[in-house]
Amino acid sequence: MANIKITKTQESKHSKVDWDNLGFGVYLSDHIYVSNYKDGEWNDGEIIPYGTFPCEPAMCTLHYGQSIFEGLKAFRSVDGSVNLFRIDRNAKRLNHSGSRVVIPPFDEQQFVDALVQLIKVDHNWVPRTRGHSLYIRPVVFGDGNFLGVHSSKTFRHIIMTSPVASYYPEGMSPVKILVAKDFVRAVRGGLGTAKTAGNYAASLLASEQAKKSGYSQVLWLDGVGRHFVDEVGAMNIMFVIDGTLITPPLESGSILEGVTRDTVLTLARDFGIPISERSIAIEEVFDAHAEGRLNEVFGTGTAAVISPVGQLHYNGETIVINDMQIGEYAKRFYDHITGIQYGEIEDKHDWIINIKNFD
Ligand SMILES: *Cc1c(COP(=O)(O)O)cnc(C)c1O
């Protein structure tokens, strides 16, 4: 087990937090975990107070985006302990993302140990309100200082945390989505399967434009023919057509392998819901709607868990899905997943790491 040195802050920011208005990613907790990669290896890392660090103008990541991140959450269980959900998946995905942008792998057990240590140090930052959680953001980037285009030789891994409100302060509500026609997020062979900085830069303009036109997010089509559905915003997407749960396959090579996606598919198998991981064209979605066979559409991701889509706009045509109401599938998955996360429903698949002792 890694020997993680802990230096605690002299000045906690805990009392300055407006716990009734957390928002998302506004408040950063007192401590971070930092590990450095040098001479071919990651060090054990340490836990230190959150703060600024010096950075040279030539730091390569600012120029070339050699950077990856993760997003996961810690939940306050009904008995006061803290639950981490499927973090082995995040550890694996971090390394998958890294492999695509030449960031050296980080030991998966060290990732879990570091995270558990960090949560223990900042355990009072895990909100106590049902629906709220502690968002965990690991980021790994090249920190070499040079202007040539090549991989950095040194890297930094930082894990920060942020107490966040429920994604749905007023209850879950279906959103309006614009299908992107002029922009694509990722292409086969590109960076789409990696949680790397550039993908999010690629998505910003389309998101901004969609928001200006009154939509919450964009739905991304494949980068080649722009027919097949990829993702919705930074979430995976699912359709229920004639009672079958359909979601684009990972083999498409341009979508991110969401932990929530896998969780929903696993639960669907448990529930006996037929599933189909296959390519689905946007035209097929609109046709299914016209024939009255499109039951539901929703996004899946850590932040929202499930985000029902109430409207889709494509090529001058708008369809309203399930009367703009939350569908039974969306609700069932949402209730079941959050139930496991908050310790209310049995964790049959061993998805939870439970932290009881905080010393
Ligand atoms: C993070 C992310 C997802 C969702 O992944 P989860 O592990 O379910 O949170 C989906 N698509 C993109 C592009 C993402 O960045």
PDBQT file of the ligand as one rigid body, heavy atoms in Angstrom, charges set to zero:
ROOT
HETATM    1  C1  LIG A 401     -17.981  11.177 -18.385  1.00  0.00    +0.000 C 
HETATM    2  C2  LIG A 401     -18.727  11.033 -19.649  1.00  0.00    +0.000 A 
HETATM    3  C3  LIG A 401     -19.822  10.158 -19.794  1.00  0.00    +0.000 A 
HETATM    4  C4  LIG A 401     -20.484   9.457 -18.635  1.00  0.00    +0.000 C 
HETATM    5  O1  LIG A 401     -19.678   8.599 -17.945  1.00  0.00    +0.000 OA
HETATM    6  P1  LIG A 401     -20.077   8.140 -16.476  1.00  0.00    +0.000 P 
HETATM    7  O2  LIG A 401     -18.963   7.263 -16.085  1.00  0.00    +0.000 OA
HETATM    8  O3  LIG A 401     -21.370   7.451 -16.568  1.00  0.00    +0.000 OA
HETATM    9  O4  LIG A 401     -20.161   9.388 -15.660  1.00  0.00    +0.000 OA
HETATM   10  C5  LIG A 401     -20.370   9.987 -21.055  1.00  0.00    +0.000 A 
HETATM   11  N1  LIG A 401     -19.895  10.653 -22.110  1.00  0.00    +0.000 NA
HETATM   12  C6  LIG A 401     -18.881  11.523 -22.011  1.00  0.00    +0.000 A 
HETATM   13  C7  LIG A 401     -18.409  12.225 -23.224  1.00  0.00    +0.000 C 
HETATM   14  C8  LIG A 401     -18.268  11.747 -20.774  1.00  0.00    +0.000 A 
HETATM   15  O5  LIG A 401     -17.279  12.622 -20.671  1.00  0.00    +0.000 OA
ENDROOT
TORSDOF 0
